[in-house]
Amino acid sequence: MSALMGHLLDECGVRRPVLIRGLPHQNDSTAREEIFCRELAARHIECDEDRILTGDFREDVTYRVMSGFLRSRRDLDAVVASNDESAFGVISALNEYGLDVPEDVLVSGYDNSVRAVTNWPGLTTVDQDLGEQGAVAAEMLLRMMAGETVEQRVVVPSRLVVRRSTSRSPGIRAASGRTEAAPGADVGQGAPASGPWLVNGRVVIEADQVASELEAAATATRETRKQLAILSTIMGLSRTMIRCESVFDVVDSLCARLGQLGITKCFLALQDRSLREEPPGGLDEPLRLAMAYRGGVLETPPETLFPYREILPRGLREELGTGVPILQPLSVGVSTFGYLVFDAERQSAVLSELLRVDLSRALDTVFNSLRAKAYTQSLERVVAERTRELQAAYEELERSAMHDGLTQIANRATFDAFLERQWATTIRCNTPLSLIMIDVDFFKDFNDRYGHVAGDSALQVVASCLRRSVRERDDIVCRYGGEEFVAVLPNSGAQGAMAVAVRFRRELAAAGIPHQASTISPLLTASLGIASMPSGNFTSARDLVQAADRALYTAKSRGRDRVVMNAENVPVSMS
């Protein structure tokens, strides 16, 4: 920092500098601010507190505070930023207010980032040699682990890197603003070496200055091309990852571009529960390797689980001791997925950050999609189960609406609808249709003698006997009302109906229901009336019902416990 201030104050003649400090009370920021003020005081330049702005080491914050400064004053000739990122915020603010770098204001940074080289003009900065610092720190740690005594303080020298942002050489564009040197004057002695100058009406530029600027421009161009190639590959990776539907898709997309990104080895470690399509857990969750890439080859990762602290599973940990591996945690919000460990031919903070962001977003999308899919499937199962329950309830409701609650055979409404349909079919197709009306004999007396509960049980037995008596699939038995029942027999004539009636009387007799209140039998009996067509002269389904009812009345009037065929059919009576 002292060398940087010496360059600005002594070599460039800066007298009105502005400092962009980092975070207040942060050690690095405080140390750089102290050196800034000390170097000004050593040259009898006032360190005005109004010229010290807080940028938080961030480009956006620095841009805002620098813009606020420029809105009210322009008395500055240089801006010293505490890091490169803040310096770029300064340059953006200066350009917005019509001030050029370095023609109007000099700007310096700190860190010597890749952007300091690729940016135009190149940024004067301080290279802290972070690689050497890391190597020294690692060596000290190993010595401490071995029980050796190490120095309490080791200084790794920083290096001032001067680039175009603090060069007062404005190029040919500003030559017209220079004072012409006297004829025969020695330009090298009479003016700063940073030229250009007008001599006898001609622009004079020192060759080494031109060569220096051309080399800087060429370097910036080369670095920019490399960065653009990386960014182009990353953009392609981002577009591909948008379409990823599984972790395997993410691995395939990443692996396809590792070579283009100059990545020599890469390991993707994810929480085991994530790979099992479960919601991510915390940092105590075990990890499983989802990808192992070395030397341009995608290997089959080991199946073993390992904790976060081990970084890689046994058998691959030696990879951490070669090259300069970078570990990037992968997370979105409170969701932690795992991390990426990789080593590249050219270390790039931009590459590292973009990989972290793209992979985190892709994994977040995949896991959210998997969770949504699992939830949808669960919801579909619930809906299917509810649908089955509703269908069963509907069928039960429909069955209840169509069936008699006591006897569980068809009710009167079902009988009416069924008979109308069968009547229409009989008329259209000229097929037989028979009807049997059944009435339980002396049922009121049965209820009076045995009670209504026994009466209900008796009706259930009668219905069961009637159900067993029919044979054809289309036959239907119904409770007509009270102790009356009816059987509709499509495609059955008088003879078929009589066969059903006989079977019913046999079933009922076999049931042996006692009926001591009956005057005709000690067991429960029934009277039956039959009507059939086309034998009868019927014009409607109602006519058929009335004919069967008349036959039933005849059976009861003849003494009950018998079957009577309607008089319009073949006369048959069976007791």
C-alpha positions in Angstrom: 0.0 0.0 0.0 2.9 2.3 0.7 4.4 1.7 -2.7 1.0 2.4 -4.3 0.7 5.7 -2.4 4.3 6.6 -3.4 3.5 6.0 -7.0 0.4 8.2 -6.9 1.8 11.0 -4.8 5.4 11.2 -6.1 5.4 9.8 -9.6 1.9 10.9 -10.7 1.7 14.2 -8.7 -1.6 13.4 -7.0 -2.7 16.0 -4.4 -6.4 15.6 -4.0 -7.0 11.8 -3.6 -10.2 10.1 -2.4 -10.1 6.8 -0.5 -12.7 4.1 -0.8 -12.3 2.1 2.3 -13.8 -1.4 2.7 -15.8 -2.5 5.7 -15.4 -0.2 8.7 -13.3 -1.8 11.5 -12.3 -4.7 9.2 -8.5 -5.3 9.7 -7.4 -5.0 6.0 -9.6 -2.0 5.4 -8.3 -0.2 8.6 -4.7 -1.0 7.8 -5.0 0.5 4.2 -6.8 3.5 5.5 -4.0 4.2 8.1 -1.3 3.9 5.4 -3.3 6.3 3.1 -3.5 8.9 5.8 0.1 8.4 6.9 1.5 8.8 3.4 -0.5 12.0 2.9 0.7 13.4 6.2 4.3 12.6 5.3 3.9 15.0 2.3 2.0 17.6 4.2 -1.2 16.9 2.4 -4.3 17.1 4.6 -6.3 13.8 5.1 -9.8 15.2 4.8 -12.4 12.9 6.4 -14.9 14.0 3.7 -12.7 12.4 1.1 -12.9 8.9 2.8 -15.9 7.0 1.6 -17.2 3.6 2.6 -17.7 1.1 -0.2 -17.9 -2.2 1.8 -15.5 -3.9 -0.7 -18.5 -4.0 -3.1 -18.8 -2.6 -6.6 -22.5 -1.6 -6.3 -22.1 0.2 -2.9 -19.0 2.0 -4.2 -20.8 3.2 -7.3 -23.5 4.7 -5.1 -21.2 6.5 -2.7 -18.9 7.7 -5.5 -21.9 9.0 -7.4 -23.1 10.9 -4.3 -19.6 12.5 -3.9 -19.5 13.6 -7.6 -23.0 15.2 -7.5 -21.6 17.8 -5.1 -17.9 18.2 -5.9 -15.3 17.5 -8.5 -12.1 18.5 -6.6 -10.3 15.2 -7.0 -7.5 13.9 -9.1 -7.3 10.2 -7.9 -9.4 7.6 -6.2 -7.7 4.9 -4.1 -10.0 1.8 -3.7 -9.4 -0.8 -1.1 -10.0 -3.6 -3.6 -10.4 -4.1 -7.3 -14.1 -4.6 -7.2 -14.6 -1.2 -5.6 -12.3 0.4 -8.2 -14.6 -0.8 -11.0 -17.5 0.8 -9.2 -15.5 4.1 -9.1 -14.7 3.9 -12.8 -18.4 3.4 -13.6 -19.4 6.5 -11.5 -16.7 8.6 -13.0 -17.7 7.7 -16.6 -21.3 8.5 -15.8 -20.3 12.0 -14.7 -18.2 12.6 -17.8 -14.8 12.0 -16.2 -12.3 9.8 -18.0 -9.7 7.4 -16.5 -6.8 8.2 -16.4 -7.1 11.5 -18.4 -9.2 13.3 -15.7 -8.9 11.1 -12.6 -6.5 8.3 -11.7 -7.9 5.1 -10.2 -6.2 2.3 -8.3 -7.4 -1.0 -6.8 -6.1 -3.8 -4.6 -5.9 -7.6 -5.2 -4.7 -7.8 -8.9 -7.8 -9.8 -10.0 -8.2 -11.1 -13.5 -10.6 -8.3 -14.3 -7.8 -5.8 -13.5 -6.0 -7.1 -16.5 -8.9 -7.5 -18.9 -10.5 -4.2 -18.0 -9.6 -1.2 -20.2 -7.8 0.8 -19.1 -5.9 -1.8 -17.2 -6.2 -1.3 -13.4 -3.2 -0.3 -11.3 -3.4 -2.5 -8.2 -1.4 -4.4 -5.6 -0.7 -8.1 -6.0 -0.8 -9.7 -2.5 0.6 -13.0 -3.9 -2.2 -15.0 -2.3 -0.8 -18.2 -3.8 2.4 -17.7 -1.9 0.5 -16.7 1.3 -1.4 -20.0 1.1 1.7 -22.0 0.5 3.4 -20.4 3.5 0.4 -20.9 5.7 0.1 -24.6 4.7 3.8 -25.1 5.4 3.5 -23.5 8.8 0.5 -25.7 9.6 2.3 -28.8 8.7 5.3 -27.8 10.8 3.0 -27.1 13.8 1.3 -30.5 13.3 4.8 -32.1 13.4 5.4 -30.4 16.7 7.9 -27.8 15.4 8.0 -24.2 16.6 7.0 -21.7 14.0 7.4 -17.9 13.7 4.5 -15.9 15.1 4.5 -13.6 12.1 5.6 -14.2 8.5 5.4 -11.4 6.0 4.8 -12.3 2.3 5.8 -9.3 0.2 3.1 -7.6 -2.0 3.9 -6.2 -5.4 2.7 -3.0 -7.0 1.4 -3.5 -10.5 1.2 -0.3 -12.5 -1.2 -0.2 -15.4 -3.0 2.4 -17.6 -5.4 3.6 -14.9 -2.7 5.7 -13.2 -0.7 6.6 -16.3 -0.8 10.3 -17.1 0.0 9.5 -20.8 -3.3 10.2 -22.5 -2.2 9.1 -26.0 -2.5 11.1 -29.2 -6.1 12.1 -28.4 -5.0 14.6 -25.8 -1.9 15.9 -27.7 -3.8 18.9 -29.0 -4.1 20.1 -25.4 -0.3 20.2 -24.9 2.0 23.3 -25.1 4.3 23.1 -28.1 8.0 22.8 -27.1 10.5 25.4 -28.3 12.3 24.6 -31.5 15.4 22.5 -30.8 14.3 21.8 -27.2 15.2 18.4 -25.7 11.8 16.8 -25.2 13.3 14.2 -22.9 14.6 16.8 -20.5 12.1 19.5 -20.9 8.9 17.5 -20.2 7.8 14.4 -18.3 8.6 11.2 -20.1 5.0 10.4 -20.4 4.5 12.7 -23.5 3.2 13.1 -26.2 4.4 16.6 -27.0 4.2 18.9 -30.1 7.6 19.7 -31.6 7.6 21.9 -34.8 3.9 21.1 -35.2 4.5 17.3 -35.1 3.3 14.8 -32.4 6.3 13.3 -30.6 5.7 10.0 -28.7 8.4 8.0 -27.0 8.7 4.6 -28.5 8.9 2.7 -25.2 5.7 4.4 -24.1 4.0 3.2 -27.2 5.4 -0.3 -26.9 4.3 -0.4 -23.3 0.7 0.6 -24.0 0.5 -1.8 -27.0 1.7 -4.6 -24.9 -0.9 -3.8 -22.2 -3.6 -3.6 -24.8 -2.5 -7.0 -26.3 -2.4 -8.6 -22.8 -5.9 -7.2 -22.0 -7.2 -8.5 -25.3 -5.8 -12.0 -24.8 -7.2 -12.2 -21.3 -10.5 -10.9 -22.5 -10.7 -13.6 -25.1 -10.0 -16.3 -22.6 -12.6 -14.9 -20.3 -15.1 -14.6 -23.1 -14.4 -18.3 -24.0 -15.1 -19.3 -20.4 -18.2 -17.2 -20.2 -19.5 -18.6 -23.5 -19.0 -22.2 -22.3 -20.6 -21.3 -18.9 -23.6 -19.8 -20.8 -23.9 -23.0 -22.8 -23.8 -25.0 -19.6 -26.5 -22.8 -18.0 -28.8 -23.3 -21.0 -28.3 -27.0 -20.8 -28.8 -27.2 -17.1 -32.1 -25.4 -17.4 -33.5 -28.6 -19.0 -32.0 -31.0 -16.5 -34.6 -33.3 -14.8 -32.3 -35.4 -12.7 -29.0 -35.4 -11.0 -27.7 -37.6 -13.8 -28.7 -35.0 -16.3 -26.7 -32.4 -14.3 -23.6 -34.6 -14.2 -23.8 -35.3 -18.0 -24.2 -31.6 -18.8 -21.3 -30.6 -16.5 -19.0 -33.4 -17.7 -19.5 -32.5 -21.4 -18.0 -29.0 -20.8 -15.2 -29.7 -18.3 -12.6 -29.9 -21.0 -13.6 -26.6 -22.5 -13.4 -25.0 -19.1 -9.8 -26.3 -18.6 -10.9 -28.3 -15.6 -8.6 -31.3 -15.1 -10.4 -33.0 -12.2 -13.8 -32.5 -10.7 -15.8 -34.2 -8.0 -19.5 -33.6 -7.2 -20.5 -34.6 -3.6 -24.2 -34.5 -2.7 -26.1 -35.4 0.4 -27.2 -39.1 0.2 -30.8 -38.2 0.9 -30.8 -35.8 -2.1 -29.7 -38.7 -4.4 -32.5 -40.7 -2.9 -34.9 -37.9 -4.1 -35.6 -36.8 -0.5 -35.5 -33.2 0.8 -31.9 -32.0 1.6 -30.8 -32.2 5.3 -28.2 -30.3 7.3 -24.4 -30.4 7.4 -24.5 -33.6 9.5 -26.0 -35.6 6.6 -23.7 -38.1 5.0 -22.5 -37.5 1.5 -22.2 -39.7 -1.6 -20.1 -38.9 -4.7 -22.3 -38.2 -7.7 -19.4 -37.5 -10.1 -15.7 -38.4 -10.3 -13.8 -36.8 -13.3 -10.1 -37.1 -13.7 -7.8 -36.7 -16.7 -10.7 -36.2 -19.1 -12.4 -39.4 -18.1 -15.7 -39.7 -16.2 -15.2 -42.5 -13.6 -17.7 -44.6 -11.8 -17.9 -43.0 -8.3 -17.6 -45.2 -5.2 -20.8 -46.1 -3.4 -19.4 -45.4 0.1 -20.8 -42.6 2.2 -18.6 -40.1 3.9 -19.0 -37.0 6.2 -18.5 -33.4 5.2 -15.2 -33.1 7.1 -13.5 -35.7 4.9 -14.3 -33.8 1.6 -13.8 -36.9 -0.6 -14.2 -40.6 0.1 -11.3 -42.9 0.9 -9.4 -43.7 -2.2 -9.8 -40.3 -3.7 -8.5 -38.1 -0.9 -5.0 -38.0 -2.3 -6.4 -35.8 -5.1 -6.6 -33.0 -2.5 -2.8 -33.0 -2.2 -2.2 -32.3 -5.9 -2.8 -29.1 -7.8 -4.8 -26.4 -6.3 -8.3 -27.9 -5.7 -11.2 -25.4 -5.1 -14.2 -26.3 -3.0 -17.5 -24.6 -3.8 -20.5 -25.2 -1.5 -23.7 -25.8 -3.4 -26.8 -24.3 -1.8 -29.9 -22.2 -2.4 -31.4 -20.3 0.5 -31.6 -22.7 3.5 -31.2 -25.8 1.3 -27.7 -27.3 1.2 -27.0 -29.9 -1.4 -23.3 -30.7 -1.1 -20.2 -29.2 -2.8 -18.1 -29.2 -5.9 -14.3 -29.9 -5.7 -12.4 -29.1 -8.9 -9.0 -28.0 -10.2 -8.5 -26.0 -13.4 -5.5 -25.2 -15.6 -6.2 -21.5 -15.1 -7.7 -20.5 -11.7 -10.6 -18.1 -12.2 -12.8 -16.6 -9.6 -15.4 -15.9 -12.3 -15.4 -19.6 -13.4 -15.6 -20.8 -9.8 -18.5 -18.5 -8.9 -20.5 -19.2 -12.1 -20.1 -22.9 -11.6 -21.3 -22.6 -8.0 -24.4 -20.5 -9.0 -25.4 -22.6 -12.0 -24.9 -26.0 -10.3 -26.8 -24.8 -7.2 -29.7 -23.5 -9.2 -29.8 -26.6 -11.4 -29.8 -28.9 -8.4 -32.4 -26.8 -6.6 -34.6 -27.0 -9.7 -34.1 -30.8 -10.0 -34.8 -31.5 -6.3 -37.8 -29.1 -6.3 -39.1 -30.9 -9.4 -38.6 -34.3 -7.8 -40.3 -33.1 -4.6 -43.2 -31.7 -6.7 -43.4 -35.0 -8.7 -43.4 -37.0 -5.4 -46.1 -34.7 -4.0 -48.1 -35.0 -7.2 -47.8 -38.8 -7.1 -48.8 -38.8 -3.5 -51.7 -36.5 -4.2 -52.7 -38.6 -7.1 -52.8 -41.7 -4.9 -54.9 -39.8 -2.3 -57.2 -38.6 -5.0 -57.5 -42.1 -6.5 -58.2 -43.5 -3.0 -60.8 -40.8 -2.4 -62.2 -41.4 -5.8 -62.6 -45.1 -5.1 -64.2 -44.2 -1.8 -66.6 -41.8 -3.4 -67.3 -44.3 -6.2 -68.1 -46.9 -3.6 -70.2 -44.4 -1.7 -72.0 -43.4 -4.9 -72.5 -47.0 -5.8 -73.8 -47.7 -2.4 -76.1 -44.7 -2.6 -77.2 -45.7 -6.0 -77.8 -49.3 -4.8 -79.7 -47.9 -1.8 -81.8 -45.8 -4.1 -82.5 -48.9 -6.3 -82.9 -51.5 -3.6 -85.2 -52.1 -0.7 -83.5 -51.4 2.6 -84.9 -54.4 4.4 -84.8 -57.2 1.9 -81.9 -55.9 -0.3 -83.7 -56.7 -3.5 -84.9 -54.1 -6.0 -87.5 -51.6 -4.8 -90.7 -50.4 -6.4 -89.1 -47.5 -8.3 -86.5 -49.9 -9.8 -89.3 -52.3 -10.8 -91.3 -49.6 -12.6 -88.3 -48.4 -14.6 -87.1 -51.9 -15.4 -90.5 -53.1 -16.5 -91.0 -50.1 -18.9 -87.6 -50.9 -20.6 -88.4 -54.6 -20.9 -91.9 -53.8 -22.2 -90.4 -51.6 -25.0 -87.9 -54.4 -25.9 -90.7 -57.0 -25.9 -92.8 -54.9 -28.3 -89.9 -54.1 -30.5 -88.4 -57.6 -30.7 -91.7 -59.6 -30.2 -90.1 -61.6 -27.3 -91.9 -63.1 -24.3 -92.2 -61.3 -21.0 -93.8 -62.7 -17.8 -94.6 -61.2 -14.4 -95.2 -63.0 -11.1 -97.0 -61.2 -8.2 -96.4 -62.7 -4.8 -98.3 -62.0 -1.5 -97.4 -63.5 1.8 -100.5 -65.2 3.3 -101.9 -63.8 6.5 -98.9 -61.6 7.1 -100.7 -59.1 9.3 -101.7 -62.0 11.6 -98.0 -63.1 11.6 -96.9 -59.7 12.8 -99.6 -59.7 15.5 -98.5 -63.1 16.7 -94.7 -62.9 16.4 -94.0 -59.2 16.4 -92.6 -56.8 13.7 -89.0 -57.9 14.2 -89.9 -61.5 13.3 -92.0 -60.1 10.5 -89.1 -58.3 9.0 -86.9 -61.4 9.3 -89.7 -63.4 7.5 -89.8 -60.9 4.7 -86.0 -61.2 4.3 -86.3 -65.0 4.0 -89.1 -64.6 1.4 -86.9 -62.3 -0.6 -84.0 -64.7 -0.4 -86.2 -67.6 -1.6 -87.5 -65.5 -4.5 -83.9 -64.5 -5.5 -82.8 -68.1 -5.6 -85.8 -69.1 -7.7 -85.0 -67.1 -10.8 -82.4 -68.4 -13.2 -81.8 -66.0 -16.1 -79.3 -63.1 -15.9 -81.9 -60.6 -16.9 -84.5 -61.7 -14.4 -85.2 -59.3 -11.5 -87.0 -59.7 -8.2 -88.5 -56.7 -6.4 -90.3 -55.8 -3.2 -93.6 -54.3 -4.5 -94.8 -53.0 -1.2 -95.5 -54.4 2.3 -95.6 -58.1 2.1 -96.0 -58.1 -1.7 -93.2 -59.1 -4.1 -92.9 -59.3 -7.9 -90.6 -61.1 -10.3 -90.0 -59.7 -13.9 -88.9 -62.5 -16.3 -87.8 -61.2 -19.7 -87.7 -63.8 -22.5 -89.8 -66.2 -20.4 -93.3 -67.3 -21.4 -96.1 -68.8 -19.2 -94.3 -72.1 -18.8 -91.0 -70.5 -17.7 -92.9 -68.3 -15.2 -94.7 -71.3 -13.8 -91.3 -73.1 -13.3 -90.0 -70.1 -11.3 -93.2 -70.1 -9.2 -92.8 -73.7 -8.4 -89.2 -73.3 -7.3 -90.2 -70.4 -5.1 -92.9 -72.3 -3.3 -90.4 -75.2 -2.8 -87.8 -72.8 -1.4 -90.3 -71.1 0.9 -91.5 -74.5 2.2 -88.0 -75.6 2.8 -87.4 -72.4 4.9 -90.0 -73.7 7.3 -91.0 -70.4 8.9 -93.6 -71.2 11.6 -97.0 -69.4 11.3 -99.4 -70.5 14.0 -101.7 -67.6 13.2 -102.4 -69.0 9.7 -105.7 -70.9 9.0 -104.3 -72.8 6.1 -100.8 -74.1 7.1 -98.6 -74.3 10.2 -95.8 -72.7 8.0 -95.6 -69.4 6.2 -97.0 -69.6 2.7 -97.6 -67.2 -0.2 -100.1 -66.8 -3.1 -98.9 -66.1 -6.6 -100.4 -64.6 -9.7 -98.8 -64.9 -13.2 -99.3 -62.9 -16.4 -97.4 -63.5 -19.6 -97.2 -62.1 -23.1 -97.5 -62.3 -26.0 -100.1 -64.8 -25.0 -102.2 -62.2 -23.3 -104.0 -59.3 -25.0 -102.0 -56.4 -23.3 -101.4 -52.9 -24.6 -99.1 -51.6 -21.9 -96.8 -52.7 -19.1 -99.5 -51.5 -16.7 -102.0 -54.0 -18.3 -99.5 -56.7 -17.6 -99.2 -55.7 -13.9 -103.0 -55.5 -13.5 -103.4 -59.0 -15.1 -100.8 -60.5 -12.7 -102.6 -58.7 -9.8 -105.9 -60.1 -10.9 -104.4 -63.6 -11.0 -103.0 -63.1 -7.5 -106.4 -61.9 -6.2 -107.9 -65.1 -7.7 -105.3 -67.2 -5.9 -106.1 -65.6 -2.6 -109.9 -65.9 -3.2 -109.5 -69.7 -3.9 -107.9 -70.3 -0.5 -104.3 -68.9 -0.8 -101.1 -70.9 -0.9 -101.4 -71.5 -4.6 -100.3 -70.2 -8.1 -102.9 -68.8 -10.6 -102.2 -68.0 -14.2 -104.1 -64.9 -15.5 -107.3 -65.9 -17.3 -106.2 -64.3 -20.5 -103.3 -66.8 -20.6 -103.6 -70.5 -20.6 -105.8 -71.3 -17.5 -103.5 -72.9 -14.9 -104.1 -73.1 -11.2 -101.7 -75.0 -8.8 -102.3 -75.3 -5.1 
